Amino acid sequence: MAFTTREGGRLYWRTDGNAENPALLFLNSLGTDHAMWDAVTPLLTRDFHVLRMDTRGHGASDAPQGDYSIPMLAADALAVLDAAGVKRAHICGLSMGGMTALEIAAEHPGRVDRVIGANTSAAMSSQAMRERAALVRDKGMPAIADAVLGRFLTEGFRARKPPALGTTRSTLLATDPQGYAACCMAIAGMELEDLALKDKLSRIKAPLLVINGAQDISTPAAEHGDLIAAAIAGARTVTLDAGHLSAVEAPEAFAGAVLAFLRAPEGNADVTAAREAIFEAGLAVRRQVLGDAWVDKALASRNALTGEFQNLITRIAWGEIWTRPGLDHRTRRLIVLAVTASLSRWDEFRLHLRAGIEQGSLTLEDVKEALMQIGVYAGVPAANTGMHHAQDILKALGKLD
């Protein structure tokens, strides 16, 4: 664990990935901590030196008394970069973290390469934030937990992902009420003339990506993200099928959008950036599901005949379908096994079965039940052949005597 101290409080931070790679700093939202980026970080460490911190008043960072401000939080982030020995970084923040990222880009342009503001705003309702701060100071975090979680995550995601909901709830409830309230006041303070973030947007010269959530009811794009993008020349936008915590609900798509933006040459048209975002999201998921070794082999084998097809399936199958939040990867893999066995696509069947067993997302019981189901609905011959293939793979991997 690493800490740096600034203005009466310790700030927790950590790094992942090769320090020789370009630095990418993540800034968390109100009511979360650095762990909100847990699912995104592994998808980016091949390319970036990822830094994460707990915002003042959150997580393992201290919660000094008094109100905070967005410039104060920006100075905290720069102190973490200094402690890590990083002079310039890409900066990505979500919600309050996005406000902080925009503040850094506007006021400290020499420290920023590219900036990403996700599910964020340059002007929130000051009255609402002041009322929330007062409620938390009076009643504690449980008084707002249900309402906040309802705005953080879509109803569908909450139903599908009880563990993720539980983690998000636990983090919210563990947040220091003083720190949470002080950060509410930081957001409320953006309306003050000398702190007005919306009036600073035109100063931002760094390339900017705005990530919106199609189901975000806290910072809907039309009222927040789109206004930020309109105020900054050349800003790009991407909309994900997610709620407010888009990095939690759709980490693969989020990471893909980040990768495409940070890799893209300046000046690319939005349509090109969008295609690249889909490709990168697909590539990240493809690696996650099938493993680096197989994907590297497939990409290395591209030629004049197969190259465009490989890119197509990476964008469409992996970037459009496998990144959708409706089903988890285990469920999708079981569906693939059922379809490929039914159609006698045995190469694909073996590929997904082996990867699932190796990665621990499938068990012998899962495979047996899937093949029993296949026998009923697709026929005994398909299930029988599938049993033979599965038996070979399970024995080779030491999962069957």
Contacts in CASP RR format, 6 or more apart in sequence:
PFRMAT RR
TARGET T0000
AUTHOR 0000-0000-0000
METHOD contacts of the structure
MODEL  1
MAFTTREGGRLYWRTDGNAENPALLFLNSLGTDHAMWDAVTPLLTRDFHV
LRMDTRGHGASDAPQGDYSIPMLAADALAVLDAAGVKRAHICGLSMGGMT
ALEIAAEHPGRVDRVIGANTSAAMSSQAMRERAALVRDKGMPAIADAVLG
RFLTEGFRARKPPALGTTRSTLLATDPQGYAACCMAIAGMELEDLALKDK
LSRIKAPLLVINGAQDISTPAAEHGDLIAAAIAGARTVTLDAGHLSAVEA
PEAFAGAVLAFLRAPEGNADVTAAREAIFEAGLAVRRQVLGDAWVDKALA
SRNALTGEFQNLITRIAWGEIWTRPGLDHRTRRLIVLAVTASLSRWDEFR
LHLRAGIEQGSLTLEDVKEALMQIGVYAGVPAANTGMHHAQDILKALGKL
D
1 12 0 8 1.000
1 14 0 8 1.000
1 60 0 8 1.000
2 12 0 8 1.000
2 13 0 8 1.000
2 14 0 8 1.000
2 15 0 8 1.000
2 83 0 8 1.000
2 84 0 8 1.000
3 10 0 8 1.000
3 11 0 8 1.000
3 12 0 8 1.000
3 13 0 8 1.000
3 60 0 8 1.000
4 10 0 8 1.000
4 11 0 8 1.000
4 13 0 8 1.000
4 79 0 8 1.000
4 80 0 8 1.000
4 82 0 8 1.000
4 83 0 8 1.000
5 11 0 8 1.000
6 75 0 8 1.000
6 76 0 8 1.000
6 79 0 8 1.000
7 64 0 8 1.000
7 72 0 8 1.000
7 75 0 8 1.000
7 76 0 8 1.000
8 62 0 8 1.000
8 64 0 8 1.000
9 56 0 8 1.000
9 61 0 8 1.000
9 62 0 8 1.000
9 64 0 8 1.000
10 61 0 8 1.000
10 62 0 8 1.000
11 53 0 8 1.000
11 54 0 8 1.000
11 56 0 8 1.000
11 61 0 8 1.000
11 62 0 8 1.000
11 76 0 8 1.000
11 79 0 8 1.000
11 80 0 8 1.000
12 34 0 8 1.000
12 53 0 8 1.000
12 54 0 8 1.000
12 59 0 8 1.000
12 60 0 8 1.000
12 61 0 8 1.000
13 34 0 8 1.000
13 51 0 8 1.000
13 52 0 8 1.000
13 53 0 8 1.000
13 54 0 8 1.000
13 80 0 8 1.000
13 83 0 8 1.000
13 84 0 8 1.000
14 34 0 8 1.000
14 51 0 8 1.000
14 52 0 8 1.000
14 53 0 8 1.000
15 49 0 8 1.000
15 50 0 8 1.000
15 51 0 8 1.000
15 52 0 8 1.000
15 84 0 8 1.000
16 41 0 8 1.000
16 42 0 8 1.000
16 45 0 8 1.000
16 49 0 8 1.000
16 50 0 8 1.000
16 52 0 8 1.000
17 45 0 8 1.000
17 48 0 8 1.000
17 49 0 8 1.000
17 50 0 8 1.000
18 45 0 8 1.000
18 49 0 8 1.000
19 49 0 8 1.000
20 49 0 8 1.000
21 47 0 8 1.000
21 48 0 8 1.000
21 49 0 8 1.000
22 47 0 8 1.000
22 48 0 8 1.000
22 49 0 8 1.000
22 89 0 8 1.000
22 90 0 8 1.000
22 113 0 8 1.000
22 262 0 8 1.000
23 48 0 8 1.000
23 49 0 8 1.000
23 51 0 8 1.000
23 81 0 8 1.000
23 84 0 8 1.000
23 86 0 8 1.000
23 88 0 8 1.000
23 89 0 8 1.000
23 90 0 8 1.000
24 44 0 8 1.000
24 48 0 8 1.000
24 49 0 8 1.000
24 50 0 8 1.000
24 51 0 8 1.000
24 89 0 8 1.000
24 90 0 8 1.000
24 91 0 8 1.000
24 92 0 8 1.000
24 258 0 8 1.000
24 262 0 8 1.000
25 51 0 8 1.000
25 52 0 8 1.000
25 53 0 8 1.000
25 77 0 8 1.000
25 80 0 8 1.000
25 81 0 8 1.000
25 86 0 8 1.000
25 89 0 8 1.000
25 90 0 8 1.000
25 91 0 8 1.000
25 92 0 8 1.000
26 34 0 8 1.000
26 37 0 8 1.000
26 40 0 8 1.000
26 41 0 8 1.000
26 50 0 8 1.000
26 51 0 8 1.000
26 52 0 8 1.000
26 53 0 8 1.000
26 92 0 8 1.000
26 93 0 8 1.000
27 53 0 8 1.000
27 55 0 8 1.000
27 73 0 8 1.000
27 77 0 8 1.000
27 91 0 8 1.000
27 92 0 8 1.000
27 93 0 8 1.000
27 94 0 8 1.000
27 96 0 8 1.000
27 97 0 8 1.000
27 98 0 8 1.000
27 100 0 8 1.000
27 101 0 8 1.000
28 34 0 8 1.000
28 36 0 8 1.000
28 37 0 8 1.000
28 52 0 8 1.000
28 53 0 8 1.000
28 54 0 8 1.000
28 55 0 8 1.000
28 58 0 8 1.000
28 93 0 8 1.000
28 94 0 8 1.000
28 96 0 8 1.000
28 97 0 8 1.000
29 36 0 8 1.000
29 93 0 8 1.000
29 94 0 8 1.000
29 95 0 8 1.000
29 96 0 8 1.000
29 97 0 8 1.000
29 119 0 8 1.000
29 244 0 8 1.000
29 245 0 8 1.000
30 95 0 8 1.000
30 96 0 8 1.000
30 180 0 8 1.000
30 183 0 8 1.000
30 184 0 8 1.000
30 187 0 8 1.000
31 58 0 8 1.000
31 148 0 8 1.000
31 171 0 8 1.000
31 172 0 8 1.000
31 175 0 8 1.000
31 180 0 8 1.000
31 183 0 8 1.000
32 58 0 8 1.000
32 168 0 8 1.000
32 171 0 8 1.000
32 172 0 8 1.000
32 245 0 8 1.000
33 54 0 8 1.000
33 55 0 8 1.000
33 58 0 8 1.000
33 59 0 8 1.000
33 60 0 8 1.000
33 171 0 8 1.000
33 175 0 8 1.000
34 52 0 8 1.000
34 53 0 8 1.000
34 54 0 8 1.000
34 59 0 8 1.000
35 167 0 8 1.000
35 171 0 8 1.000
36 94 0 8 1.000
36 168 0 8 1.000
36 171 0 8 1.000
36 245 0 8 1.000
36 247 0 8 1.000
36 248 0 8 1.000
37 50 0 8 1.000
37 52 0 8 1.000
37 247 0 8 1.000
39 247 0 8 1.000
39 248 0 8 1.000
39 251 0 8 1.000
40 247 0 8 1.000
40 251 0 8 1.000
40 254 0 8 1.000
40 255 0 8 1.000
40 258 0 8 1.000
41 50 0 8 1.000
41 52 0 8 1.000
43 251 0 8 1.000
43 252 0 8 1.000
43 255 0 8 1.000
43 256 0 8 1.000
43 259 0 8 1.000
43 284 0 8 1.000
43 288 0 8 1.000
44 50 0 8 1.000
44 255 0 8 1.000
44 258 0 8 1.000
44 259 0 8 1.000
47 259 0 8 1.000
47 262 0 8 1.000
47 263 0 8 1.000
48 90 0 8 1.000
48 262 0 8 1.000
49 86 0 8 1.000
51 80 0 8 1.000
51 81 0 8 1.000
51 84 0 8 1.000
51 86 0 8 1.000
51 89 0 8 1.000
53 61 0 8 1.000
53 76 0 8 1.000
53 77 0 8 1.000
53 80 0 8 1.000
54 60 0 8 1.000
54 61 0 8 1.000
55 61 0 8 1.000
55 73 0 8 1.000
55 76 0 8 1.000
55 96 0 8 1.000
55 97 0 8 1.000
55 100 0 8 1.000
55 183 0 8 1.000
56 62 0 8 1.000
56 63 0 8 1.000
56 64 0 8 1.000
56 68 0 8 1.000
56 72 0 8 1.000
56 73 0 8 1.000
56 76 0 8 1.000
56 179 0 8 1.000
56 182 0 8 1.000
56 183 0 8 1.000
57 63 0 8 1.000
57 64 0 8 1.000
57 68 0 8 1.000
57 175 0 8 1.000
57 176 0 8 1.000
57 178 0 8 1.000
57 179 0 8 1.000
57 180 0 8 1.000
57 182 0 8 1.000
57 183 0 8 1.000
58 175 0 8 1.000
58 176 0 8 1.000
58 179 0 8 1.000
58 180 0 8 1.000
58 183 0 8 1.000
59 171 0 8 1.000
59 174 0 8 1.000
59 175 0 8 1.000
59 176 0 8 1.000
63 176 0 8 1.000
63 178 0 8 1.000
63 179 0 8 1.000
63 182 0 8 1.000
64 182 0 8 1.000
65 178 0 8 1.000
66 178 0 8 1.000
66 182 0 8 1.000
67 182 0 8 1.000
67 185 0 8 1.000
67 186 0 8 1.000
68 179 0 8 1.000
68 182 0 8 1.000
68 183 0 8 1.000
68 185 0 8 1.000
68 186 0 8 1.000
69 185 0 8 1.000
69 186 0 8 1.000
69 189 0 8 1.000
69 195 0 8 1.000
70 99 0 8 1.000
70 100 0 8 1.000
70 103 0 8 1.000
70 186 0 8 1.000
70 187 0 8 1.000
70 189 0 8 1.000
70 190 0 8 1.000
70 195 0 8 1.000
70 197 0 8 1.000
71 103 0 8 1.000
71 107 0 8 1.000
71 195 0 8 1.000
72 186 0 8 1.000
73 96 0 8 1.000
73 97 0 8 1.000
73 99 0 8 1.000
73 100 0 8 1.000
73 103 0 8 1.000
73 183 0 8 1.000
73 186 0 8 1.000
74 100 0 8 1.000
74 103 0 8 1.000
74 104 0 8 1.000
74 107 0 8 1.000
74 108 0 8 1.000
77 91 0 8 1.000
77 100 0 8 1.000
77 104 0 8 1.000
78 104 0 8 1.000
78 108 0 8 1.000
78 111 0 8 1.000
81 87 0 8 1.000
81 89 0 8 1.000
81 111 0 8 1.000
87 111 0 8 1.000
88 110 0 8 1.000
88 111 0 8 1.000
88 112 0 8 1.000
88 113 0 8 1.000
89 111 0 8 1.000
89 112 0 8 1.000
89 113 0 8 1.000
90 112 0 8 1.000
90 113 0 8 1.000
90 114 0 8 1.000
90 115 0 8 1.000
90 116 0 8 1.000
90 262 0 8 1.000
91 101 0 8 1.000
91 104 0 8 1.000
91 105 0 8 1.000
91 112 0 8 1.000
91 114 0 8 1.000
91 115 0 8 1.000
91 116 0 8 1.000
92 98 0 8 1.000
92 101 0 8 1.000
92 115 0 8 1.000
92 116 0 8 1.000
92 117 0 8 1.000
92 118 0 8 1.000
92 258 0 8 1.000
93 100 0 8 1.000
93 101 0 8 1.000
93 116 0 8 1.000
93 117 0 8 1.000
93 118 0 8 1.000
93 120 0 8 1.000
94 117 0 8 1.000
94 118 0 8 1.000
94 119 0 8 1.000
94 120 0 8 1.000
94 245 0 8 1.000
94 246 0 8 1.000
94 247 0 8 1.000
95 118 0 8 1.000
95 119 0 8 1.000
95 120 0 8 1.000
95 121 0 8 1.000
95 218 0 8 1.000
95 219 0 8 1.000
95 244 0 8 1.000
95 245 0 8 1.000
96 120 0 8 1.000
96 183 0 8 1.000
96 186 0 8 1.000
96 187 0 8 1.000
97 117 0 8 1.000
97 120 0 8 1.000
98 116 0 8 1.000
98 117 0 8 1.000
98 118 0 8 1.000
98 120 0 8 1.000
99 120 0 8 1.000
99 121 0 8 1.000
99 122 0 8 1.000
99 187 0 8 1.000
99 190 0 8 1.000
99 197 0 8 1.000
101 115 0 8 1.000
101 116 0 8 1.000
101 117 0 8 1.000
101 120 0 8 1.000
102 115 0 8 1.000
102 117 0 8 1.000
102 120 0 8 1.000
102 122 0 8 1.000
102 197 0 8 1.000
102 200 0 8 1.000
102 201 0 8 1.000
102 204 0 8 1.000
102 228 0 8 1.000
103 197 0 8 1.000
103 200 0 8 1.000
104 111 0 8 1.000
104 112 0 8 1.000
104 115 0 8 1.000
105 112 0 8 1.000
105 115 0 8 1.000
105 204 0 8 1.000
105 206 0 8 1.000
105 208 0 8 1.000
106 197 0 8 1.000
106 200 0 8 1.000
106 201 0 8 1.000
106 203 0 8 1.000
106 204 0 8 1.000
107 200 0 8 1.000
107 203 0 8 1.000
109 203 0 8 1.000
109 204 0 8 1.000
109 205 0 8 1.000
109 206 0 8 1.000
112 206 0 8 1.000
113 206 0 8 1.000
114 206 0 8 1.000
114 207 0 8 1.000
114 208 0 8 1.000
114 209 0 8 1.000
114 261 0 8 1.000
114 262 0 8 1.000
115 204 0 8 1.000
115 206 0 8 1.000
115 207 0 8 1.000
115 208 0 8 1.000
115 209 0 8 1.000
116 208 0 8 1.000
116 209 0 8 1.000
116 210 0 8 1.000
116 211 0 8 1.000
116 258 0 8 1.000
116 261 0 8 1.000
117 208 0 8 1.000
117 209 0 8 1.000
117 210 0 8 1.000
117 211 0 8 1.000
117 228 0 8 1.000
118 210 0 8 1.000
118 211 0 8 1.000
118 212 0 8 1.000
118 246 0 8 1.000
118 247 0 8 1.000
118 254 0 8 1.000
119 211 0 8 1.000
119 212 0 8 1.000
119 213 0 8 1.000
119 216 0 8 1.000
119 218 0 8 1.000
119 219 0 8 1.000
119 243 0 8 1.000
119 244 0 8 1.000
119 245 0 8 1.000
119 246 0 8 1.000
120 210 0 8 1.000
120 219 0 8 1.000
120 224 0 8 1.000
120 225 0 8 1.000
120 228 0 8 1.000
121 219 0 8 1.000
121 223 0 8 1.000
121 224 0 8 1.000
121 225 0 8 1.000
121 228 0 8 1.000
122 190 0 8 1.000
122 197 0 8 1.000
122 198 0 8 1.000
122 201 0 8 1.000
122 224 0 8 1.000
122 227 0 8 1.000
122 228 0 8 1.000
122 231 0 8 1.000
123 190 0 8 1.000
123 191 0 8 1.000
123 196 0 8 1.000
123 197 0 8 1.000
123 198 0 8 1.000
124 187 0 8 1.000
124 188 0 8 1.000
124 190 0 8 1.000
124 219 0 8 1.000
126 188 0 8 1.000
126 189 0 8 1.000
126 190 0 8 1.000
126 191 0 8 1.000
127 188 0 8 1.000
129 184 0 8 1.000
129 185 0 8 1.000
129 187 0 8 1.000
129 188 0 8 1.000
129 189 0 8 1.000
130 184 0 8 1.000
130 185 0 8 1.000
130 188 0 8 1.000
132 144 0 8 1.000
132 181 0 8 1.000
132 184 0 8 1.000
133 180 0 8 1.000
133 181 0 8 1.000
133 182 0 8 1.000
133 184 0 8 1.000
133 185 0 8 1.000
133 188 0 8 1.000
134 181 0 8 1.000
135 143 0 8 1.000
135 144 0 8 1.000
136 143 0 8 1.000
136 144 0 8 1.000
136 177 0 8 1.000
136 180 0 8 1.000
136 181 0 8 1.000
136 184 0 8 1.000
137 177 0 8 1.000
137 178 0 8 1.000
137 181 0 8 1.000
140 177 0 8 1.000
141 172 0 8 1.000
141 173 0 8 1.000
141 174 0 8 1.000
141 175 0 8 1.000
141 177 0 8 1.000
141 180 0 8 1.000
142 173 0 8 1.000
145 169 0 8 1.000
145 172 0 8 1.000
145 173 0 8 1.000
148 172 0 8 1.000
149 158 0 8 1.000
149 165 0 8 1.000
149 168 0 8 1.000
149 169 0 8 1.000
149 172 0 8 1.000
150 158 0 8 1.000
151 217 0 8 1.000
151 218 0 8 1.000
151 244 0 8 1.000
152 168 0 8 1.000
152 218 0 8 1.000
152 243 0 8 1.000
152 244 0 8 1.000
152 245 0 8 1.000
152 248 0 8 1.000
153 164 0 8 1.000
153 165 0 8 1.000
153 168 0 8 1.000
153 243 0 8 1.000
153 244 0 8 1.000
153 245 0 8 1.000
153 248 0 8 1.000
153 249 0 8 1.000
154 215 0 8 1.000
154 242 0 8 1.000
154 243 0 8 1.000
154 249 0 8 1.000
156 326 0 8 1.000
157 164 0 8 1.000
157 165 0 8 1.000
157 242 0 8 1.000
157 243 0 8 1.000
157 249 0 8 1.000
157 325 0 8 1.000
158 165 0 8 1.000
160 325 0 8 1.000
160 326 0 8 1.000
160 328 0 8 1.000
161 328 0 8 1.000
164 248 0 8 1.000
168 245 0 8 1.000
168 248 0 8 1.000
189 195 0 8 1.000
190 196 0 8 1.000
190 197 0 8 1.000
190 198 0 8 1.000
198 227 0 8 1.000
198 231 0 8 1.000
201 228 0 8 1.000
201 231 0 8 1.000
201 232 0 8 1.000
202 231 0 8 1.000
202 232 0 8 1.000
204 232 0 8 1.000
207 234 0 8 1.000
207 236 0 8 1.000
207 261 0 8 1.000
207 266 0 8 1.000
208 228 0 8 1.000
208 229 0 8 1.000
208 232 0 8 1.000
208 234 0 8 1.000
208 235 0 8 1.000
208 236 0 8 1.000
209 235 0 8 1.000
209 236 0 8 1.000
209 237 0 8 1.000
209 238 0 8 1.000
209 257 0 8 1.000
209 258 0 8 1.000
209 261 0 8 1.000
210 225 0 8 1.000
210 226 0 8 1.000
210 228 0 8 1.000
210 229 0 8 1.000
210 235 0 8 1.000
210 236 0 8 1.000
210 237 0 8 1.000
210 238 0 8 1.000
211 237 0 8 1.000
211 238 0 8 1.000
211 239 0 8 1.000
211 240 0 8 1.000
211 246 0 8 1.000
211 254 0 8 1.000
211 257 0 8 1.000
212 219 0 8 1.000
212 220 0 8 1.000
212 221 0 8 1.000
212 225 0 8 1.000
212 226 0 8 1.000
212 237 0 8 1.000
212 238 0 8 1.000
212 239 0 8 1.000
212 240 0 8 1.000
212 246 0 8 1.000
213 221 0 8 1.000
213 239 0 8 1.000
213 240 0 8 1.000
213 241 0 8 1.000
213 242 0 8 1.000
213 243 0 8 1.000
213 244 0 8 1.000
213 246 0 8 1.000
214 221 0 8 1.000
214 239 0 8 1.000
214 240 0 8 1.000
214 241 0 8 1.000
214 242 0 8 1.000
214 243 0 8 1.000
215 241 0 8 1.000
215 242 0 8 1.000
215 243 0 8 1.000
216 242 0 8 1.000
216 243 0 8 1.000
216 244 0 8 1.000
216 246 0 8 1.000
217 243 0 8 1.000
217 244 0 8 1.000
218 244 0 8 1.000
219 225 0 8 1.000
219 244 0 8 1.000
221 237 0 8 1.000
221 239 0 8 1.000
225 237 0 8 1.000
226 237 0 8 1.000
228 235 0 8 1.000
229 235 0 8 1.000
229 236 0 8 1.000
229 237 0 8 1.000
234 267 0 8 1.000
236 261 0 8 1.000
236 270 0 8 1.000
236 273 0 8 1.000
237 270 0 8 1.000
238 257 0 8 1.000
238 261 0 8 1.000
238 273 0 8 1.000
238 274 0 8 1.000
238 277 0 8 1.000
240 246 0 8 1.000
240 249 0 8 1.000
240 250 0 8 1.000
240 253 0 8 1.000
240 254 0 8 1.000
240 257 0 8 1.000
241 250 0 8 1.000
241 253 0 8 1.000
241 324 0 8 1.000
241 325 0 8 1.000
242 249 0 8 1.000
242 250 0 8 1.000
242 253 0 8 1.000
242 254 0 8 1.000
242 325 0 8 1.000
243 249 0 8 1.000
246 253 0 8 1.000
246 254 0 8 1.000
247 254 0 8 1.000
249 325 0 8 1.000
250 323 0 8 1.000
250 325 0 8 1.000
252 281 0 8 1.000
252 282 0 8 1.000
252 284 0 8 1.000
252 285 0 8 1.000
252 288 0 8 1.000
252 319 0 8 1.000
252 322 0 8 1.000
252 323 0 8 1.000
253 281 0 8 1.000
253 319 0 8 1.000
253 323 0 8 1.000
255 280 0 8 1.000
255 281 0 8 1.000
255 284 0 8 1.000
256 277 0 8 1.000
256 280 0 8 1.000
256 281 0 8 1.000
256 282 0 8 1.000
256 283 0 8 1.000
256 284 0 8 1.000
257 277 0 8 1.000
257 280 0 8 1.000
257 281 0 8 1.000
259 277 0 8 1.000
259 280 0 8 1.000
259 281 0 8 1.000
259 284 0 8 1.000
260 273 0 8 1.000
260 276 0 8 1.000
260 277 0 8 1.000
260 278 0 8 1.000
260 279 0 8 1.000
260 280 0 8 1.000
260 281 0 8 1.000
261 273 0 8 1.000
261 277 0 8 1.000
263 276 0 8 1.000
263 280 0 8 1.000
264 272 0 8 1.000
264 273 0 8 1.000
264 276 0 8 1.000
268 276 0 8 1.000
275 315 0 8 1.000
278 315 0 8 1.000
278 319 0 8 1.000
278 320 0 8 1.000
279 311 0 8 1.000
279 314 0 8 1.000
279 315 0 8 1.000
279 319 0 8 1.000
281 318 0 8 1.000
281 319 0 8 1.000
281 323 0 8 1.000
282 314 0 8 1.000
282 315 0 8 1.000
282 318 0 8 1.000
282 319 0 8 1.000
282 322 0 8 1.000
282 323 0 8 1.000
283 295 0 8 1.000
283 314 0 8 1.000
283 318 0 8 1.000
285 318 0 8 1.000
285 319 0 8 1.000
285 322 0 8 1.000
285 323 0 8 1.000
285 329 0 8 1.000
286 295 0 8 1.000
286 314 0 8 1.000
286 318 0 8 1.000
286 322 0 8 1.000
287 295 0 8 1.000
288 329 0 8 1.000
289 318 0 8 1.000
289 322 0 8 1.000
289 329 0 8 1.000
289 333 0 8 1.000
289 352 0 8 1.000
289 355 0 8 1.000
290 351 0 8 1.000
290 352 0 8 1.000
290 355 0 8 1.000
291 355 0 8 1.000
291 359 0 8 1.000
294 351 0 8 1.000
294 355 0 8 1.000
298 310 0 8 1.000
299 310 0 8 1.000
302 310 0 8 1.000
322 329 0 8 1.000
322 332 0 8 1.000
327 335 0 8 1.000
329 361 0 8 1.000
330 361 0 8 1.000
330 362 0 8 1.000
330 366 0 8 1.000
333 352 0 8 1.000
333 355 0 8 1.000
333 356 0 8 1.000
333 361 0 8 1.000
333 362 0 8 1.000
334 362 0 8 1.000
334 366 0 8 1.000
334 370 0 8 1.000
336 348 0 8 1.000
336 352 0 8 1.000
337 349 0 8 1.000
337 352 0 8 1.000
337 353 0 8 1.000
337 367 0 8 1.000
337 370 0 8 1.000
337 374 0 8 1.000
338 370 0 8 1.000
338 373 0 8 1.000
338 374 0 8 1.000
338 378 0 8 1.000
339 345 0 8 1.000
340 346 0 8 1.000
340 348 0 8 1.000
340 349 0 8 1.000
340 352 0 8 1.000
341 349 0 8 1.000
341 371 0 8 1.000
341 374 0 8 1.000
341 378 0 8 1.000
341 382 0 8 1.000
341 383 0 8 1.000
341 385 0 8 1.000
341 386 0 8 1.000
342 374 0 8 1.000
342 377 0 8 1.000
342 378 0 8 1.000
342 382 0 8 1.000
344 382 0 8 1.000
344 385 0 8 1.000
346 385 0 8 1.000
346 386 0 8 1.000
346 389 0 8 1.000
349 386 0 8 1.000
349 389 0 8 1.000
350 389 0 8 1.000
350 393 0 8 1.000
353 362 0 8 1.000
353 367 0 8 1.000
353 389 0 8 1.000
353 390 0 8 1.000
353 393 0 8 1.000
354 393 0 8 1.000
354 397 0 8 1.000
356 362 0 8 1.000
357 363 0 8 1.000
357 367 0 8 1.000
357 393 0 8 1.000
357 394 0 8 1.000
357 397 0 8 1.000
357 399 0 8 1.000
358 397 0 8 1.000
364 394 0 8 1.000
364 399 0 8 1.000
364 400 0 8 1.000
367 390 0 8 1.000
367 394 0 8 1.000
371 383 0 8 1.000
371 386 0 8 1.000
371 387 0 8 1.000
371 390 0 8 1.000
372 383 0 8 1.000
374 382 0 8 1.000
374 383 0 8 1.000
374 386 0 8 1.000
375 382 0 8 1.000
375 383 0 8 1.000
391 400 0 8 1.000
394 400 0 8 1.000
395 401 0 8 1.000
END
